[in-house]
C-alpha cells in the first residue's frame, strides 16, 4: 500500500498523527506528512483509519 498527504489540503489537525504515529508526523510547517511512501501490510489498518479520520480528506491511499 502506498500513502501520501496532499499538502494543499492538510490543515494540520494531526488526527492522522494521533491515530498512526508510526506512519505520520507533522513537518516544520505544521502539516502532516507520511514517514514513508509505502505502508507495511501490518500497518495498513492504521493508515486506513487515519485517512478516515482526516477532516480534510488529505490522505491518499493507493495499492
PQR file of N, CA, C, O and H, with PARSE charges and radii, in Angstrom:
ATOM      1  N   UNK A   1       0.842  -1.168   0.000 -0.4000 1.5000
ATOM      2  CA  UNK A   1       0.000   0.000   0.000 -0.0000 2.0000
ATOM      3  C   UNK A   1       0.895   1.242   0.000  0.5500 1.7000
ATOM      4  O   UNK A   1       1.894   1.315   0.716 -0.5500 1.4000
ATOM      5  N   UNK A   2       0.507   2.203  -0.817 -0.4000 1.5000
ATOM      6  CA  UNK A   2       1.221   3.475  -0.868 -0.0000 2.0000
ATOM      7  C   UNK A   2       0.346   4.550  -0.237  0.5500 1.7000
ATOM      8  O   UNK A   2      -0.883   4.485  -0.280 -0.5500 1.4000
ATOM      9  H   UNK A   2      -0.304   2.144  -1.398  0.4000 1.0000
ATOM     10  N   UNK A   3       1.008   5.533   0.346 -0.4000 1.5000
ATOM     11  CA  UNK A   3       0.273   6.584   1.043 -0.0000 2.0000
ATOM     12  C   UNK A   3       0.977   7.919   0.846  0.5500 1.7000
ATOM     13  O   UNK A   3       2.205   7.992   0.796 -0.5500 1.4000
ATOM     14  H   UNK A   3       2.006   5.585   0.381  0.4000 1.0000
ATOM     15  N   UNK A   4       0.186   8.957   0.737 -0.4000 1.5000
ATOM     16  CA  UNK A   4       0.745  10.305   0.677 -0.0000 2.0000
ATOM     17  C   UNK A   4      -0.265  11.284   1.252  0.5500 1.7000
ATOM     18  O   UNK A   4      -1.455  10.989   1.360 -0.5500 1.4000
ATOM     19  H   UNK A   4      -0.811   8.898   0.777  0.4000 1.0000
ATOM     20  N   UNK A   5       0.236  12.447   1.615 -0.4000 1.5000
ATOM     21  CA  UNK A   5      -0.618  13.501   2.149 -0.0000 2.0000
ATOM     22  C   UNK A   5      -0.634  14.642   1.142  0.5500 1.7000
ATOM     23  O   UNK A   5       0.419  15.118   0.717 -0.5500 1.4000
ATOM     24  H   UNK A   5       1.202  12.687   1.528  0.4000 1.0000
ATOM     25  N   UNK A   6      -1.816  15.073   0.768 -0.4000 1.5000
ATOM     26  CA  UNK A   6      -1.960  16.231  -0.108 -0.0000 2.0000
ATOM     27  C   UNK A   6      -1.695  17.467   0.747  0.5500 1.7000
ATOM     28  O   UNK A   6      -2.537  17.872   1.548 -0.5500 1.4000
ATOM     29  H   UNK A   6      -2.671  14.686   1.114  0.4000 1.0000
ATOM     30  N   UNK A   7      -0.523  18.057   0.568 -0.4000 1.5000
ATOM     31  CA  UNK A   7      -0.112  19.184   1.398 -0.0000 2.0000
ATOM     32  C   UNK A   7      -0.957  20.427   1.164  0.5500 1.7000
ATOM     33  O   UNK A   7      -1.000  21.315   2.015 -0.5500 1.4000
ATOM     34  H   UNK A   7       0.161  17.728  -0.082  0.4000 1.0000
ATOM     35  N   UNK A   8      -1.623  20.500   0.028 -0.4000 1.5000
ATOM     36  CA  UNK A   8      -2.502  21.635  -0.241 -0.0000 2.0000
ATOM     37  C   UNK A   8      -3.817  21.531   0.528  0.5500 1.7000
ATOM     38  O   UNK A   8      -4.475  22.540   0.781 -0.5500 1.4000
ATOM     39  H   UNK A   8      -1.588  19.779  -0.664  0.4000 1.0000
ATOM     40  N   UNK A   9      -4.196  20.306   0.899 -0.4000 1.5000
ATOM     41  CA  UNK A   9      -5.439  20.096   1.645 -0.0000 2.0000
ATOM     42  C   UNK A   9      -5.221  20.041   3.155  0.5500 1.7000
ATOM     43  O   UNK A   9      -6.079  20.479   3.921 -0.5500 1.4000
ATOM     44  H   UNK A   9      -3.661  19.487   0.693  0.4000 1.0000
ATOM     45  N   UNK A  10      -4.092  19.511   3.583 -0.4000 1.5000
ATOM     46  CA  UNK A  10      -3.844  19.304   5.009 -0.0000 2.0000
ATOM     47  C   UNK A  10      -3.838  20.637   5.752  0.5500 1.7000
ATOM     48  O   UNK A  10      -3.191  21.597   5.335 -0.5500 1.4000
ATOM     49  H   UNK A  10      -3.395  19.155   2.961  0.4000 1.0000
ATOM     50  N   UNK A  11      -4.570  20.672   6.856 -0.4000 1.5000
ATOM     51  CA  UNK A  11      -4.644  21.868   7.694 -0.0000 2.0000
ATOM     52  C   UNK A  11      -3.961  21.665   9.050  0.5500 1.7000
ATOM     53  O   UNK A  11      -4.047  22.526   9.925 -0.5500 1.4000
ATOM     54  H   UNK A  11      -5.096  19.891   7.195  0.4000 1.0000
ATOM     55  N   UNK A  12      -3.289  20.534   9.220 -0.4000 1.5000
ATOM     56  CA  UNK A  12      -2.526  20.303  10.438 -0.0000 2.0000
ATOM     57  C   UNK A  12      -3.338  19.914  11.660  0.5500 1.7000
ATOM     58  O   UNK A  12      -2.903  20.157  12.786 -0.5500 1.4000
ATOM     59  H   UNK A  12      -3.220  19.834   8.509  0.4000 1.0000
ATOM     60  N   UNK A  13      -4.498  19.322  11.468 -0.4000 1.5000
ATOM     61  CA  UNK A  13      -5.303  18.878  12.607 -0.0000 2.0000
ATOM     62  C   UNK A  13      -4.647  17.719  13.361  0.5500 1.7000
ATOM     63  O   UNK A  13      -4.954  17.485  14.530 -0.5500 1.4000
ATOM     64  H   UNK A  13      -4.852  19.124  10.554  0.4000 1.0000
ATOM     65  N   UNK A  14      -3.757  17.006  12.703 -0.4000 1.5000
ATOM     66  CA  UNK A  14      -2.940  15.934  13.292 -0.0000 2.0000
ATOM     67  C   UNK A  14      -3.737  14.722  13.760  0.5500 1.7000
ATOM     68  O   UNK A  14      -3.259  13.962  14.602 -0.5500 1.4000
ATOM     69  H   UNK A  14      -3.507  17.197  11.754  0.4000 1.0000
ATOM     70  N   UNK A  15      -4.928  14.529  13.236 -0.4000 1.5000
ATOM     71  CA  UNK A  15      -5.693  13.329  13.574 -0.0000 2.0000
ATOM     72  C   UNK A  15      -4.952  12.078  13.107  0.5500 1.7000
ATOM     73  O   UNK A  15      -4.989  11.043  13.772 -0.5500 1.4000
ATOM     74  H   UNK A  15      -5.317  15.146  12.552  0.4000 1.0000
ATOM     75  N   UNK A  16      -4.285  12.177  11.970 -0.4000 1.5000
ATOM     76  CA  UNK A  16      -3.533  11.031  11.444 -0.0000 2.0000
ATOM     77  C   UNK A  16      -2.342  10.697  12.343  0.5500 1.7000
ATOM     78  O   UNK A  16      -2.036   9.527  12.569 -0.5500 1.4000
ATOM     79  H   UNK A  16      -4.255  13.017  11.429  0.4000 1.0000
ATOM     80  N   UNK A  17      -1.679  11.729  12.850 -0.4000 1.5000
ATOM     81  CA  UNK A  17      -0.534  11.514  13.738 -0.0000 2.0000
ATOM     82  C   UNK A  17      -0.998  10.856  15.035  0.5500 1.7000
ATOM     83  O   UNK A  17      -0.328   9.962  15.552 -0.5500 1.4000
ATOM     84  H   UNK A  17      -1.928  12.680  12.667  0.4000 1.0000
ATOM     85  N   UNK A  18      -2.123  11.288  15.555 -0.4000 1.5000
ATOM     86  CA  UNK A  18      -2.657  10.693  16.782 -0.0000 2.0000
ATOM     87  C   UNK A  18      -3.055   9.236  16.567  0.5500 1.7000
ATOM     88  O   UNK A  18      -2.848   8.399  17.446 -0.5500 1.4000
ATOM     89  H   UNK A  18      -2.668  12.014  15.136  0.4000 1.0000
ATOM     90  N   UNK A  19      -3.624   8.931  15.401 -0.4000 1.5000
ATOM     91  CA  UNK A  19      -4.089   7.574  15.103 -0.0000 2.0000
ATOM     92  C   UNK A  19      -2.948   6.646  14.705  0.5500 1.7000
ATOM     93  O   UNK A  19      -2.954   5.466  15.056 -0.5500 1.4000
ATOM     94  H   UNK A  19      -3.792   9.611  14.687  0.4000 1.0000
ATOM     95  N   UNK A  20      -1.974   7.173  13.974 -0.4000 1.5000
ATOM     96  CA  UNK A  20      -0.908   6.321  13.431 -0.0000 2.0000
ATOM     97  C   UNK A  20       0.440   7.046  13.460  0.5500 1.7000
ATOM     98  O   UNK A  20       0.963   7.419  12.410 -0.5500 1.4000
ATOM     99  H   UNK A  20      -1.969   8.131  13.689  0.4000 1.0000
ATOM    100  N   UNK A  21       1.007   7.247  14.655 -0.4000 1.5000
ATOM    101  CA  UNK A  21       2.278   7.977  14.753 -0.0000 2.0000
ATOM    102  C   UNK A  21       3.457   7.251  14.110  0.5500 1.7000
ATOM    103  O   UNK A  21       4.495   7.857  13.845 -0.5500 1.4000
ATOM    104  H   UNK A  21       0.583   6.943  15.508  0.4000 1.0000
ATOM    105  N   UNK A  22       3.294   5.950  13.860 -0.4000 1.5000
ATOM    106  CA  UNK A  22       4.354   5.204  13.184 -0.0000 2.0000
ATOM    107  C   UNK A  22       4.321   5.427  11.671  0.5500 1.7000
ATOM    108  O   UNK A  22       5.231   5.005  10.957 -0.5500 1.4000
ATOM    109  H   UNK A  22       2.450   5.458  14.076  0.4000 1.0000
ATOM    110  N   UNK A  23       3.269   6.092  11.186 -0.4000 1.5000
ATOM    111  CA  UNK A  23       3.110   6.324   9.749 -0.0000 2.0000
ATOM    112  C   UNK A  23       3.199   7.808   9.399  0.5500 1.7000
ATOM    113  O   UNK A  23       3.706   8.163   8.335 -0.5500 1.4000
ATOM    114  H   UNK A  23       2.530   6.435  11.765  0.4000 1.0000
ATOM    115  N   UNK A  24       2.707   8.680  10.291 -0.4000 1.5000
ATOM    116  CA  UNK A  24       2.628  10.114  10.002 -0.0000 2.0000
ATOM    117  C   UNK A  24       3.365  10.946  11.042  0.5500 1.7000
ATOM    118  O   UNK A  24       3.546  10.527  12.185 -0.5500 1.4000
ATOM    119  H   UNK A  24       2.295   8.391  11.155  0.4000 1.0000
ATOM    120  N   UNK A  25       3.785  12.132  10.619 -0.4000 1.5000
ATOM    121  CA  UNK A  25       4.378  13.118  11.509 -0.0000 2.0000
ATOM    122  C   UNK A  25       3.958  14.498  11.027  0.5500 1.7000
ATOM    123  O   UNK A  25       3.475  14.650   9.905 -0.5500 1.4000
ATOM    124  H   UNK A  25       3.638  12.472   9.690  0.4000 1.0000
ATOM    125  N   UNK A  26       4.140  15.491  11.866 -0.4000 1.5000
ATOM    126  CA  UNK A  26       3.925  16.869  11.435 -0.0000 2.0000
ATOM    127  C   UNK A  26       5.271  17.454  11.053  0.5500 1.7000
ATOM    128  O   UNK A  26       6.253  17.284  11.776 -0.5500 1.4000
ATOM    129  H   UNK A  26       4.533  15.368  12.777  0.4000 1.0000
ATOM    130  N   UNK A  27       5.323  18.141   9.925 -0.4000 1.5000
ATOM    131  CA  UNK A  27       6.580  18.746   9.494 -0.0000 2.0000
ATOM    132  C   UNK A  27       6.744  20.123  10.136  0.5500 1.7000
ATOM    133  O   UNK A  27       5.914  20.535  10.946 -0.5500 1.4000
ATOM    134  H   UNK A  27       4.526  18.279   9.337  0.4000 1.0000
ATOM    135  N   UNK A  28       7.801  20.824   9.779 -0.4000 1.5000
ATOM    136  CA  UNK A  28       8.108  22.131  10.372 -0.0000 2.0000
ATOM    137  C   UNK A  28       7.025  23.167  10.097  0.5500 1.7000
ATOM    138  O   UNK A  28       6.887  24.134  10.847 -0.5500 1.4000
ATOM    139  H   UNK A  28       8.475  20.489   9.121  0.4000 1.0000
ATOM    140  N   UNK A  29       6.259  22.973   9.030 -0.4000 1.5000
ATOM    141  CA  UNK A  29       5.175  23.897   8.694 -0.0000 2.0000
ATOM    142  C   UNK A  29       3.875  23.554   9.416  0.5500 1.7000
ATOM    143  O   UNK A  29       2.874  24.255   9.266 -0.5500 1.4000
ATOM    144  H   UNK A  29       6.371  22.188   8.421  0.4000 1.0000
ATOM    145  N   UNK A  30       3.890  22.471  10.204 -0.4000 1.5000
ATOM    146  CA  UNK A  30       2.703  22.085  10.954 -0.0000 2.0000
ATOM    147  C   UNK A  30       1.683  21.286  10.175  0.5500 1.7000
ATOM    148  O   UNK A  30       0.537  21.155  10.606 -0.5500 1.4000
ATOM    149  H   UNK A  30       4.702  21.901  10.326  0.4000 1.0000
ATOM    150  N   UNK A  31       2.083  20.749   9.030 -0.4000 1.5000
ATOM    151  CA  UNK A  31       1.184  19.891   8.262 -0.0000 2.0000
ATOM    152  C   UNK A  31       1.718  18.459   8.292  0.5500 1.7000
ATOM    153  O   UNK A  31       2.910  18.223   8.489 -0.5500 1.4000
ATOM    154  H   UNK A  31       3.014  20.856   8.680  0.4000 1.0000
ATOM    155  N   UNK A  32       0.815  17.529   8.094 -0.4000 1.5000
ATOM    156  CA  UNK A  32       1.182  16.119   8.177 -0.0000 2.0000
ATOM    157  C   UNK A  32       1.945  15.668   6.944  0.5500 1.7000
ATOM    158  O   UNK A  32       1.758  16.188   5.843 -0.5500 1.4000
ATOM    159  H   UNK A  32      -0.153  17.721   7.935  0.4000 1.0000
ATOM    160  N   UNK A  33       2.799  14.697   7.159 -0.4000 1.5000
ATOM    161  CA  UNK A  33       3.446  14.015   6.048 -0.0000 2.0000
ATOM    162  C   UNK A  33       3.694  12.576   6.449  0.5500 1.7000
ATOM    163  O   UNK A  33       3.871  12.255   7.624 -0.5500 1.4000
ATOM    164  H   UNK A  33       2.951  14.275   8.053  0.4000 1.0000
ATOM    165  N   UNK A  34       3.702  11.725   5.451 -0.4000 1.5000
ATOM    166  CA  UNK A  34       3.960  10.309   5.684 -0.0000 2.0000
ATOM    167  C   UNK A  34       5.452  10.117   5.926  0.5500 1.7000
ATOM    168  O   UNK A  34       6.282  10.736   5.260 -0.5500 1.4000
ATOM    169  H   UNK A  34       3.559  11.985   4.496  0.4000 1.0000
ATOM    170  N   UNK A  35       5.783   9.267   6.872 -0.4000 1.5000
ATOM    171  CA  UNK A  35       7.185   8.982   7.154 -0.0000 2.0000
ATOM    172  C   UNK A  35       7.821   8.162   6.041  0.5500 1.7000
ATOM    173  O   UNK A  35       9.040   8.180   5.866 -0.5500 1.4000
ATOM    174  H   UNK A  35       5.109   8.764   7.413  0.4000 1.0000
ATOM    175  N   UNK A  36       6.993   7.444   5.292 -0.4000 1.5000
ATOM    176  CA  UNK A  36       7.446   6.631   4.169 -0.0000 2.0000
ATOM    177  C   UNK A  36       6.341   6.621   3.121  0.5500 1.7000
ATOM    178  O   UNK A  36       5.166   6.785   3.449 -0.5500 1.4000
ATOM    179  H   UNK A  36       6.004   7.430   5.434  0.4000 1.0000
ATOM    180  N   UNK A  37       6.716   6.430   1.870 -0.4000 1.5000
ATOM    181  CA  UNK A  37       5.719   6.396   0.794 -0.0000 2.0000
ATOM    182  C   UNK A  37       4.942   5.085   0.782  0.5500 1.7000
ATOM    183  O   UNK A  37       3.875   4.998   0.175 -0.5500 1.4000
ATOM    184  H   UNK A  37       7.671   6.297   1.603  0.4000 1.0000
ATOM    185  N   UNK A  38       5.473   4.070   1.449 -0.4000 1.5000
ATOM    186  CA  UNK A  38       4.771   2.786   1.489 -0.0000 2.0000
ATOM    187  C   UNK A  38       4.489   2.398   2.936  0.5500 1.7000
ATOM    188  O   UNK A  38       5.209   2.787   3.856 -0.5500 1.4000
ATOM    189  H   UNK A  38       6.340   4.140   1.942  0.4000 1.0000
ATOM    190  N   UNK A  39       3.432   1.627   3.108 -0.4000 1.5000
ATOM    191  CA  UNK A  39       2.991   1.196   4.434 -0.0000 2.0000
ATOM    192  C   UNK A  39       3.104  -0.317   4.507  0.5500 1.7000
ATOM    193  O   UNK A  39       2.673  -1.027   3.598 -0.5500 1.4000
ATOM    194  H   UNK A  39       2.847   1.311   2.360  0.4000 1.0000
ATOM    195  N   UNK A  40       3.683  -0.802   5.589 -0.4000 1.5000
ATOM    196  CA  UNK A  40       3.782  -2.246   5.794 -0.0000 2.0000
ATOM    197  C   UNK A  40       2.384  -2.847   5.910  0.5500 1.7000
ATOM    198  O   UNK A  40       1.453  -2.205   6.398 -0.5500 1.4000
ATOM    199  H   UNK A  40       4.033  -0.226   6.327  0.4000 1.0000
ATOM    200  N   UNK A  41       2.258  -4.071   5.457 -0.4000 1.5000
ATOM    201  CA  UNK A  41       0.956  -4.744   5.497 -0.0000 2.0000
ATOM    202  C   UNK A  41       0.373  -4.758   6.911  0.5500 1.7000
ATOM    203  O   UNK A  41      -0.838  -4.624   7.090 -0.5500 1.4000
ATOM    204  H   UNK A  41       3.014  -4.592   5.060  0.4000 1.0000
ATOM    205  N   UNK A  42       1.224  -4.917   7.895 -0.4000 1.5000
ATOM    206  CA  UNK A  42       0.755  -4.961   9.285 -0.0000 2.0000
ATOM    207  C   UNK A  42       0.220  -3.616   9.774  0.5500 1.7000
ATOM    208  O   UNK A  42      -0.508  -3.569  10.766 -0.5500 1.4000
ATOM    209  H   UNK A  42       2.208  -5.025   7.749  0.4000 1.0000
ATOM    210  N   UNK A  43       0.570  -2.518   9.093 -0.4000 1.5000
ATOM    211  CA  UNK A  43       0.121  -1.178   9.484 -0.0000 2.0000
ATOM    212  C   UNK A  43      -0.992  -0.626   8.600  0.5500 1.7000
ATOM    213  O   UNK A  43      -1.451   0.495   8.815 -0.5500 1.4000
ATOM    214  H   UNK A  43       1.161  -2.556   8.287  0.4000 1.0000
ATOM    215  N   UNK A  44      -1.428  -1.396   7.613 -0.4000 1.5000
ATOM    216  CA  UNK A  44      -2.429  -0.888   6.670 -0.0000 2.0000
ATOM    217  C   UNK A  44      -3.718  -0.449   7.359  0.5500 1.7000
ATOM    218  O   UNK A  44      -4.304   0.568   6.987 -0.5500 1.4000
ATOM    219  H   UNK A  44      -1.054  -2.307   7.438  0.4000 1.0000
ATOM    220  N   UNK A  45      -4.161  -1.203   8.353 -0.4000 1.5000
ATOM    221  CA  UNK A  45      -5.417  -0.840   9.032 -0.0000 2.0000
ATOM    222  C   UNK A  45      -5.298   0.512   9.735  0.5500 1.7000
ATOM    223  O   UNK A  45      -6.279   1.250   9.826 -0.5500 1.4000
ATOM    224  H   UNK A  45      -3.685  -2.029   8.656  0.4000 1.0000
ATOM    225  N   UNK A  46      -4.106   0.841  10.231 -0.4000 1.5000
ATOM    226  CA  UNK A  46      -3.901   2.134  10.889 -0.0000 2.0000
ATOM    227  C   UNK A  46      -3.876   3.272   9.875  0.5500 1.7000
ATOM    228  O   UNK A  46      -4.383   4.361  10.144 -0.5500 1.4000
ATOM    229  H   UNK A  46      -3.309   0.242  10.158  0.4000 1.0000
ATOM    230  N   UNK A  47      -3.290   3.017   8.718 -0.4000 1.5000
ATOM    231  CA  UNK A  47      -3.264   4.024   7.657 -0.0000 2.0000
ATOM    232  C   UNK A  47      -4.676   4.324   7.169  0.5500 1.7000
ATOM    233  O   UNK A  47      -5.031   5.482   6.951 -0.5500 1.4000
ATOM    234  H   UNK A  47      -2.878   2.132   8.500  0.4000 1.0000
ATOM    235  N   UNK A  48      -5.473   3.285   7.000 -0.4000 1.5000
ATOM    236  CA  UNK A  48      -6.858   3.464   6.552 -0.0000 2.0000
ATOM    237  C   UNK A  48      -7.664   4.219   7.608  0.5500 1.7000
ATOM    238  O   UNK A  48      -8.442   5.112   7.274 -0.5500 1.4000
ATOM    239  H   UNK A  48      -5.185   2.344   7.177  0.4000 1.0000
ATOM    240  N   UNK A  49      -7.480   3.866   8.867 -0.4000 1.5000
ATOM    241  CA  UNK A  49      -8.192   4.560   9.946 -0.0000 2.0000
ATOM    242  C   UNK A  49      -7.793   6.031   9.988  0.5500 1.7000
ATOM    243  O   UNK A  49      -8.647   6.898  10.175 -0.5500 1.4000
ATOM    244  H   UNK A  49      -6.848   3.140   9.138  0.4000 1.0000
ATOM    245  N   UNK A  50      -6.514   6.318   9.818 -0.4000 1.5000
ATOM    246  CA  UNK A  50      -6.046   7.705   9.820 -0.0000 2.0000
ATOM    247  C   UNK A  50      -6.652   8.484   8.662  0.5500 1.7000
ATOM    248  O   UNK A  50      -7.061   9.633   8.829 -0.5500 1.4000
ATOM    249  H   UNK A  50      -5.820   5.614   9.666  0.4000 1.0000
ATOM    250  N   UNK A  51      -6.709   7.867   7.494 -0.4000 1.5000
ATOM    251  CA  UNK A  51      -7.310   8.528   6.331 -0.0000 2.0000
ATOM    252  C   UNK A  51      -8.785   8.813   6.581  0.5500 1.7000
ATOM    253  O   UNK A  51      -9.288   9.874   6.212 -0.5500 1.4000
ATOM    254  H   UNK A  51      -6.377   6.934   7.358  0.4000 1.0000
ATOM    255  N   UNK A  52      -9.470   7.876   7.201 -0.4000 1.5000
ATOM    256  CA  UNK A  52     -10.890   8.064   7.508 -0.0000 2.0000
ATOM    257  C   UNK A  52     -11.109   9.196   8.510  0.5500 1.7000
ATOM    258  O   UNK A  52     -12.123   9.892   8.449 -0.5500 1.4000
ATOM    259  H   UNK A  52      -9.061   7.014   7.501  0.4000 1.0000
ATOM    260  N   UNK A  53     -10.170   9.381   9.422 -0.4000 1.5000
ATOM    261  CA  UNK A  53     -10.296  10.421  10.452 -0.0000 2.0000
ATOM    262  C   UNK A  53      -9.925  11.817   9.961  0.5500 1.7000
ATOM    263  O   UNK A  53     -10.290  12.810  10.589 -0.5500 1.4000
ATOM    264  H   UNK A  53      -9.347   8.816   9.472  0.4000 1.0000
ATOM    265  N   UNK A  54      -9.216  11.900   8.864 -0.4000 1.5000
ATOM    266  CA  UNK A  54      -8.741  13.200   8.376 -0.0000 2.0000
ATOM    267  C   UNK A  54      -9.926  14.094   8.000  0.5500 1.7000
ATOM    268  O   UNK A  54     -10.669  13.772   7.073 -0.5500 1.4000
ATOM    269  H   UNK A  54      -8.918  11.093   8.354  0.4000 1.0000
ATOM    270  N   UNK A  55     -10.110  15.215   8.710 -0.4000 1.5000
ATOM    271  CA  UNK A  55     -11.256  16.078   8.411 -0.0000 2.0000
ATOM    272  C   UNK A  55     -11.168  16.754   7.045  0.5500 1.7000
ATOM    273  O   UNK A  55     -12.187  17.176   6.497 -0.5500 1.4000
ATOM    274  H   UNK A  55      -9.507  15.477   9.464  0.4000 1.0000
ATOM    275  N   UNK A  56      -9.977  16.858   6.500 -0.4000 1.5000
ATOM    276  CA  UNK A  56      -9.790  17.499   5.196 -0.0000 2.0000
ATOM    277  C   UNK A  56      -9.687  16.479   4.062  0.5500 1.7000
ATOM    278  O   UNK A  56      -9.580  16.851   2.893 -0.5500 1.4000
ATOM    279  H   UNK A  56      -9.150  16.516   6.945  0.4000 1.0000
ATOM    280  N   UNK A  57      -9.720  15.182   4.414 -0.4000 1.5000
ATOM    281  CA  UNK A  57      -9.576  14.102   3.422 -0.0000 2.0000
ATOM    282  C   UNK A  57      -8.319  14.322   2.580  0.5500 1.7000
ATOM    283  O   UNK A  57      -8.349  14.231   1.353 -0.5500 1.4000
ATOM    284  H   UNK A  57      -9.807  14.879   5.363  0.4000 1.0000
ATOM    285  N   UNK A  58      -7.219  14.613   3.267 -0.4000 1.5000
ATOM    286  CA  UNK A  58      -5.956  14.938   2.608 -0.0000 2.0000
ATOM    287  C   UNK A  58      -5.050  13.727   2.401  0.5500 1.7000
ATOM    288  O   UNK A  58      -4.001  13.845   1.769 -0.5500 1.4000
ATOM    289  H   UNK A  58      -7.195  14.687   4.264  0.4000 1.0000
ATOM    290  N   UNK A  59      -5.438  12.574   2.923 -0.4000 1.5000
ATOM    291  CA  UNK A  59      -4.599  11.380   2.826 -0.0000 2.0000
ATOM    292  C   UNK A  59      -5.036  10.550   1.633  0.5500 1.7000
ATOM    293  O   UNK A  59      -6.206  10.195   1.493 -0.5500 1.4000
ATOM    294  H   UNK A  59      -6.291  12.478   3.437  0.4000 1.0000
ATOM    295  N   UNK A  60      -4.073  10.251   0.780 -0.4000 1.5000
ATOM    296  CA  UNK A  60      -4.329   9.488  -0.443 -0.0000 2.0000
ATOM    297  C   UNK A  60      -3.708   8.107  -0.280  0.5500 1.7000
ATOM    298  O   UNK A  60      -2.509   7.981  -0.033 -0.5500 1.4000
ATOM    299  H   UNK A  60      -3.122  10.540   0.893  0.4000 1.0000
ATOM    300  N   UNK A  61      -4.525   7.082  -0.420 -0.4000 1.5000
ATOM    301  CA  UNK A  61      -4.070   5.698  -0.312 -0.0000 2.0000
ATOM    302  C   UNK A  61      -4.245   5.024  -1.663  0.5500 1.7000
ATOM    303  O   UNK A  61      -5.285   5.152  -2.309 -0.5500 1.4000
ATOM    304  H   UNK A  61      -5.500   7.184  -0.621  0.4000 1.0000
ATOM    305  N   UNK A  62      -3.215   4.308  -2.077 -0.4000 1.5000
ATOM    306  CA  UNK A  62      -3.294   3.536  -3.323 -0.0000 2.0000
ATOM    307  C   UNK A  62      -2.560   2.217  -3.126  0.5500 1.7000
ATOM    308  O   UNK A  62      -1.746   2.068  -2.215 -0.5500 1.4000
ATOM    309  H   UNK A  62      -2.370   4.204  -1.552  0.4000 1.0000
ATOM    310  N   UNK A  63      -2.865   1.265  -3.999 -0.4000 1.5000
ATOM    311  CA  UNK A  63      -2.221  -0.056  -3.910 -0.0000 2.0000
ATOM    312  C   UNK A  63      -0.966  -0.122  -4.726  0.5500 1.7000
ATOM    313  O   UNK A  63      -0.305  -1.160  -4.760 -0.5500 1.4000
ATOM    314  H   UNK A  63      -3.526   1.386  -4.739  0.4000 1.0000
TER
END
